[in-house]
Amino acid sequence: MSAARIESKGCMADDTMTAFLHDLKEREVRAKERLARIDGEYLYFGVIGLSAESDQLEFGAGARLRRVVDAPGEVEVAAALHLDDVSIYGSVARYARRIGLELAVRRLEDHRTTFTVGYVLISALRIRTLAEFLVPAVSDHSWSTLCGIKNQRCHIELLEDHPMFRGLEPPKLVTQGDADWVSRNTSQICRLMENPRFRLAADSLCSHQHLVNTRMMAAMLWSGVESLFSVTSELRFRLASFIAAALEERGDNRIRLYRQVKRLYDFRSKLVHGSSETEEAIIQHIIEVRRILSRLLCFFIEHDLPDDARLENMLFG
């Protein structure tokens, strides 16, 4: 290789490095400006894969979902991350650049209470919309400001470290109407989360995509469906009857849903007993079951979890 060509390549490398360092500096300046404008203390739940209709959605009670600007890269995470949290650097850095939104929750009396509010809001958003997204980490500084933090004072907690997470449906757009529904029902959801039956159903819906095996996804969703009803015998018939009675008025729609649930339960039985099914058929099954589970959770959030007498009244009354 000629000396001229070597020199040319060296100049190109220098230009690339100069541009990289210039970009880092510009990002740092913008991040520091945003950091100076923040009023109050929050926890910031980083969100990957969620689409919102505007740059900011208000949830009320000091919580908002907003666009992340200049999400940090590996170098910037290393400069910002507190030394106490350095063991999770690799996992955080793997996700940080892809964080597109953050749920900012104003700090309450303690960290755990604030964290719980964020967890409930995220769960409620998944229940309401069936949007497929990942919340890999929560930070005590906005993800839009990490590029401006150079003294390793940012505490980050790893949450959903699931690099194999995948979407099964086209992206859904979250609206202010969805945020309003979550805000109206936050207190009720917090109360219902104390009930093991509801908590299992909610966790099944919100975390089934953290699994890699689609059969296990389906089994988890069905465990959530079954937990909502006190059914110990004649599962196929009684589950289909109760679900149809809860979600549809008397008539053709109720009959159609009843038959759909029976068909889905037959497929579920084949899955858990290891029958040969195509991946496409299993994914379609998952999509149908989780739509029903979402409807059930939304219904019970708005009308409370029923006991056996109320379920029977829905069916026969």
Secondary structure, DSSP 4 states (H G I P E B T S, - for coil): --HHHHHHHHHHHHHHHHHHHHHHHHHHHHHHHHHHH--S-EEEEEEBS-EESSSEEEEETTEEEEE-SS---HHHHHHHB-GGGGGGHHHHHHHHTT--EEEEEE--SSHHHHHHHHHHHHHHHHHHH----B--EEESS-TTTGGG--SS-B-EEE----TT---SS---EE-HHHHHHHHHHHHHHHHHTTSHHHHHHHHHHHHGGG-S-HHHHHHHHHHHHHHTS---SSHHHHHHHHHHHHHS-TTHHHHHHHHHHHHHHHHHHHHHTT----HHHHHHHHHHHHHHHHHHHHHHHHH----HHHHHHHHH-
